[in-house]
Amino acid sequence: MHTIKHVAIIAKPGATAGKQLVPELVSWLAAKGITASLDEHAADYTGSSDWQPRQQVVQGAHLVIVLGGDGTLLAAARAVGDSGVPVFSVNLGSLGFLTALTIEELYPELEKALRGELRMGLRRMLSCQIVRDDIEIAHYDALNDVVLTKAALARVIDLETYVDNHFICRYKADGLIIATPTGSTAYSLSAGGPIIFPSVAALAITPICPHMLTNRPVIVSDSSVIQVVARGDDDSIWLTVDGQVGQPLQQGDKLICKSSHKTINLIRPPKMLYFDVLRAKLHWGER
């Protein structure tokens, strides 16, 4: 890893702690000879008009500091892409499986990061493309999941699903979630999906309120190609990527999902392991 001389700061808008935290952080970094580029929301907290869009603010950075919740981190992950720049995330909210560091831990853990005492968590992203009449019309990368749901007034939707060209079933459900191990603790978990340890090379296919109660979540290898064919009316099915971006599908559209070559390097607290996070966030019993 490069010696850290320049960081990008990406922040959640409207966070109570942001107004004090971001200016302090910029000053703290400057005192150590480190320059910082700010996204729009981070700049708002400093009163500065000098900001860059998230896709640009990460360029040239040796470290990306994310201040917010998991939603802010998901947006930052798409901006970081496959650059390999480590992401240092601090939770300004309440839940947050990915943003495990607290505000109180920010400076002590950042000091360790600057000394190169990093423990990385490598998280692979999910690539999905929409194919219409054999032509790719859209492509997305997700850190958590891609979700197919019914539009506002739609009834149960019809999703014909294949893994490696092998027919699984025709889901009639409120929706379908294709989740990475990282996303297994997000929407998929709420829909009854399994928790997948981050280093397990797998993807989860989780139906949302299926018409057939025997339709259960399925785990497949992350080397698999998952294909879902939209069998509903035009615009009755909506694709959402990481809960943030997406588009409606037309009848016959194919959603093709597979493990991406893009990975995100999350800096993890040295003493906090995955099951520590689960116990803290899911309130599992202590020993």
N, C-alpha and C positions, 0 to 999 in steps of 0.2 A: 504494500500500500504506500501511496505517496505521503510525504510529510504534509500534514494538513496546514495549508496556507490560505485556502479560500473555501468557504462553506456557502451553501444555499439554505435559506430558511423558508419553509412553507408552513403557513399557519391556518388554523381554523378561524373563520370570521365570528365575531360576536362572543368570544370567550372572555369571561370575567377576568381571568388571570392574565390575558394577553397584553393589556395596556401597560402593566408594570413589567411583565416578564420579558417581552421582546426587546424593549430599549435596554434593559439591564443586560440581556444576553449579547446584544450587538456591542455594547461597551466592554463587556467582559472579554469577548473575542478580540476586539481592537487592542485591548491592553496586552494581549498575548501576540500581537502582530498578525492577526488573522482577519482578513477581509470577509465581508458577508454580502451576498446578493439576496434580495427579498422578493417574495411574490407579493401580489396586490394586498392580501390581507395582513401579512406581516408588516408591510409598509404602512398600512393604516394605523397600526398600533404605535408606530414611531412618529406619525405625522409627516412622513416623507412622501414625496411624489415620485421618488426614484425607485421604480419597481419593474419587474419583468413577468411575463406570463409564465406559468409553471413549466411549460414545455421548454422554455428558454432559460429559466433561472437556474436549472440544474447543470447547464452546460459549463464545463470548466471547473466545476466544484470537486473538491476532494472528499467532501462529506455533505450529506443532505440531512438537515435537522428538521424534523416534522413535529410541530406543536399542535396537538388536537386529539382527535379520537381515531378509531379505525377507519372511518370514512375519509378523513384527511389523508391518512396513510395510503389508502387504496388509490386515491387520486394522484398522490405523489409517486406511487409505484408505477403507474402508467406513464408518468412524465420521465422517470428515471430510465424506464425501458431496460435495454440490455447493456447499459453503459458500465455496469459493475460498481458504480459508486455506492459505498456503504450508506445505509439509511439509519439514522439515530432518531428514534421516535419517543416522544414524551406525551403521556396521557393528560389532557386537560379536562377530560370528561369523567364518566363514572364507570362504564364497562370497559371495553377495549381489551381484546385478547392479544392484539398485535402491538399496541402501544403500552407495553408493560411497565415502562419507567414512570415514576411519579415526578412531580415538580421538585420535591425535596431531593430526589436522586439526580437531578439534571446536572449540576456542576460537578459533584464528585465523580459521576460516571463519565462525564465529558472530559474531565481531567485524565481519566484512565484511557479514554479513546485517543486523546492527543499524544499520550505516551506509547500508543501502539498496543495497549493491553485490551485487545478486542476479542470478543467471542461472537463469531458470526453465526447467524441462522440462515442457511440458504433455502429460499423458497422459490420453487418453480412456478411459472405462470401457465395459464391455460390459453391456448390459441383457438379462436373460433371464427369461422367464415360463414357468410350467408351466400348460398348459391341459388340463382334463379335462372331457369332455362339453360343450365350448364355454364352460366357465367357468374363469377364471383362479383357480388354487388357491394359487399361490406366485409370488413375484417376488424376484429377486436382482440385485445389481450386482457385477460382477467387475472387478478391475484387470488380472489376468493371464488367467484362462481359466475356462471351464466344461467339465467333463469328465464323460462318460458311461462308466461301467465296469461290468463284470459283478460281481454280488454274489459272496460268498465261494465258494459251491458251484455257481455258475452256469457253464454252458458258454459257447461263443462267443455273443455277443448279436447281435440283429438290429435294425438302425437304418435306417429309411427316411428319406432326407435330401433336402431341397429347398433351392434358393436362388431367392428371388423367385418362388416357386411353380413353378419349373422343376425337374423331377426330376433329381437327380444320380445316385444309385445306392442300392442297399440294402446297406449295409455289414454284413458278417458278420465280426466282429472282437472283440478283447478290450475295445475301447472306442473312443471318438471324442473328440477335443479340439477345442474352438473357442476360438482364442486371439487376443488383441489383439496389436498390435506389441510392447507391453510384455511380454506373456506369451510371446512367441515364443522367448525365451531360457530359458523354464522347462520344464515338462513336455513341451510340444510339441517343443522341441529334442531332448530325450532320445528322443522317439518318431520322430525323423527329419524333423521339420518344418523349415521355412526360418527363418532369422533375418530379421526385418523391421525396417528402420530406424524409429525411433519416430515420425517425422513422416509416414510413408507411411500413407495412408488405406486400410487394408486389414485383413482378418481372415483367419486361417489355419484351415483345416479339416484336421485331421491324424488319420488312423486309427491305432489302436494294434494292432499285430500283426494286420493284416487277413488273412482266410482267402485272399483273392485277392491275390497279390503285385503285381498291376497296379494295385491301389488305392493311389494316391499322394496326398501332401498337395496341397491346392488352396488358392490364394489368391484371395479375392474382395474386391470393393469394400466399404468400411465403410458404404456406403449400402445394402447388401444386407440382406435379411431371411433368416436361416437357420432352417429348420424341420426338426426331427428328430422322427420318430414312433417311439415305442417299440413294437416288434413282439414282444418277448419276454413271458414269463409275468410275472404280478404279482410285484413285488419282486425280479426277477432283474436289474434294471438300477438302478444307483445314480448320482444326480447329485451332483457335488461342485463347489463354487464356490471358486476360489482355494485349493483344497486344505484348506479349513477348515470350511465349512458345506455343508449339502445335505440330500438326502432320497431315498428309493427312489421309483421310478416304477411306475405300473400299466400294464398292457397298453393300448395306444391313446393313452396320454398324449402330448401334443405339447410339445416344448421349442422355444420361439421366441426366437431371439437376434438382437439388432441393436445397433448402436452407441448408447451412452447419451448423453444430454445432459450427464451428469456428467463433469467432468474433475478431475484431481488436479494441483496445481502442485508439482512436485518441485524443490527447490533443488539445483542441480548445482554441483560444484566449478568455479570459473571457468576453470581451466586444463586440466580433464580432459574430453575429448570422448568420444563414444559408442564409437568404435573403440579409444580408449585403455582403456576399461572391458573391451571384448571381449578385447583382447590380455592384459590383466592376469588376467581371470577364466578365459579359455579357454586361456591359455598359448600363444597364437599366437606365431610367430617374430618376433623383432625385425628391423629393417632391418640 
